[in-house]
Amino acid sequence: MDVSYANFNVSLTLLSNAQLKFEIKDGPFARTEVVDIEVVSLSNGLFAVSWKEKSGATVTNVQDYDREFIHSFATLPGGQFMRMSGKLTVTRAADHASDHRPQRNKALVLEAMTSLFQRHEPTAVERLYAEDYIQHNPNIPQGRESLRALVAGMSPAVYYEPGLVVAEGDLVAIHGRIRGWAEAPQVVVDLFRVKDGKLAEHWDVLQDEVPATNAVGGISMFDPGEAAT
């Protein structure tokens, strides 16, 4: 990947999960070096990558792949501290393609559903939902602020149980059961579209739960254990 800072450009090549090569072609910092790195996942598409160079300089990069931006913090051998931000451009894909978006997006949706409909945390809306969030449920007003108000005024009886989660590309579907939303427990499939690491659009289908003993086929509509399958 290429990173464009205000005063110089640098090329970064991830050699493995534990090593990175950086190349600065021009300016006072011009050099090429392979360093040992530590990578920490911070959230959806957001990673902290840190290393120590032969000179003793230490660097921490906060790499945001969804927004294609990078924030760098470096302490030079003489003690000078530098803060830099720049555009991140992936110039060559990995030799072995690996798309972690579905897994990250599944974690995002699970966090959103449990934060809002288990723990009743209205503050989670701003953190997890896009500013221009689109709502397709006809009984809920449009926008993030309406969703925040809905959670803030929610009955303590509302409780969501997540089940099976399926993700592909930027879409995630989650099967669950919610109590207290209506007179009877309901089984629901929620479908989300993820954009820039946040939930951007939502569809859902709800159905009153019928106990397995009353079902024609004798099979339950929802089993919390399905999440492990």
C-alpha angles and dihedrals in degrees: 000000000000122000122199114204124178095260105026146003128238134192117216123196120188105216093179141328087286106037138054133181118212126192125192108183102184141031134031093313095051111144144106124237141163112223137184110246141194117213122202123185109225101178142314106341092344123116138173114216119186136178146160120233130217090256091058094254115141124210134190120188123193102204119196108191096178092057094031093232136124135203116199130194119188135177111201124213091260092054097259111147120213131193117193137170130190152151116286118210123183105220100176130024121229117276087241108043114226123174111197094175096100092053093045092046092050090054090049093052093045090051091049096049095047095042093052104031103029105032096024095224110165090182089067090069094074092046097049107027129068120247091242094044112171119216121199097181103107092213096058122070120239124268144038095276091057090052091050091051091048092054093044091055097040121130115252086234092071110103129165126206115196122217133166117005123197124186137180127168108324095339129092129184121193127189116208150142125245126195125196095025091099135005092274128038110268133211111219140185112206120194120198135186114211123211128176091350096306137092107266105170138018139198127174143182120201131193130179109253117250114201115243089243089063097040118106091228094039093234124126119244093222136023120180087212091067089082089074094055 
